[in-house]
Amino acid sequence: MPIFKPPKSLAACADLLYKTRAERLALQKQAEELAKQEAALKDYLIERLPAQQASGISGKLAHACVVSDTIPIYDGDAGKEALWAHIRKTGQIELVQGLRLSLPAIRERWEAGKEVPGVTRMQKHDISITKV
């Protein structure tokens, strides 16, 4: 990115600002479209690889494989209430980050064989893509 050098006049500065914003918005829209395509490709591989009894596939540029992870989710609205009641009772506020569940704190309890009230497990699937 070149160092900012202001135009000679304020009018030219306004024009450059307009042009710069338009370019940024065009790039942003292009990035959003690419992100949608990326998500669709991931979903396609997540669906198709296991159906063909494969965990991964390699092309000329990259290797893609399905990776699974167990993540915590609220067990419905009642689960959210049960978790917050548990936090009020025990003071274990580390179970949440802001208003979302804290993956490290909940995993720590699961690994210790403890369940967290109001929280259940969900398998999350993603694609790991690495350059060949």
N, C-alpha and C positions, 0 to 999 in steps of 0.2 A: 504494500500500500504506500503510495507516494506521500511525502510529508505535505500537510495542508498548506497551501499558499492561497490567501484570499484574492479574489478578483480585484481589479482596480476600482470598480464602482460598486455601490450597494445594489444597483439594479442588476448588474451582472452576477452578483452574489445570490440574489433572489432566484435568477434564472438557473444558476448552477445548483442551488439547493433543490429546486423543482426537478431538474434533470437527474440529480443524484438519488433523490427519493424514488423517482420513477424506475431507475435502474435497480435499486435495492428491492423494490416491490416486485419487479419482474423476476429477479433472481430468487426471491422468497417464494413466489408462486411456483417456479420451476423446482425448487427444493421440496416444496410440499407435494408436488406431483411425483417426484422421485421417491419420496418417503412412502407414498401410497403404493407405488409399484413394488418397492422393497418389502412392504408388509404383505402384499398379495403373494409375492414369490416365497416368502417365509411360510405363509399359511399353506401354500400349495405343496411345498416340500414336507412340512409337518404332516400333512394329510397323506401324501403319496408314498413317502419312503417306508413307513411301517406297513402300508398295504401291500408293498412288494417285498416284504420281509427284509428290508434293508435299514440299517441305522445311519448310513451315510452314502455319499456319492462324490466322486472326483471328476472334475472337468479338466481342461487344459490350464486354467488359471487358479482354480480354487477347489477346496474340499469342503463340503457342507455335511454336517451331521446333526441329527436331532439330539438335543440335550433336554433332560427332564429335571425338575427341581420341585420339591415340596415347599409350598409357601402357605403362610397362615392367612385365613380369611375369617371375617365375622360369621358366626353361625346364625345368620338372619338377624332381624331386629332384636330378638330376645337375646341373641348372643352378645350383641353390643351392650345391652343393659347388664347382662351377667358379667362381662369383662369389666365394665366401669364399676360395678358393685365390688368385684374382686379387688380392683385397684384401690378403691376407697378403704376397703377393709385391711389390705396388706401394705399399702403404700408403694406397691411395685409399679411406679409410674413409668419405669423404663420399658414396660411392655408396649408402649406407644411412642411414636415420634410425631409430635403435634397431634393430629387427629387420626393418624394412620397407624397400623400395627407395626411394631418394631421387629423386623425379621431376626436380627441377631439375638435379642433378648428372648424371643419365643423359641427359637431353635435351641438355645442353651437349655431351656427347661425341657423341651422335647427330648433332647439328648440325655438328660438326667432322668428320663422316664416320667416326667410330670406333665399333666395336661393343664391347659390354661382355660379357665371358665369362659364360655362364650366364643371360643376360637376353635375352628376346625381346620383340617388340612385339605389343600387342593394341589393337584399335580399341574405344574405349569410347564409347557413345552415351548422350546425356542430352537433356533437354528444357530449352530456355531459355524462360522465361515472363516477359513484360513487360507492364505495364499499357498499354492503348491510350490 
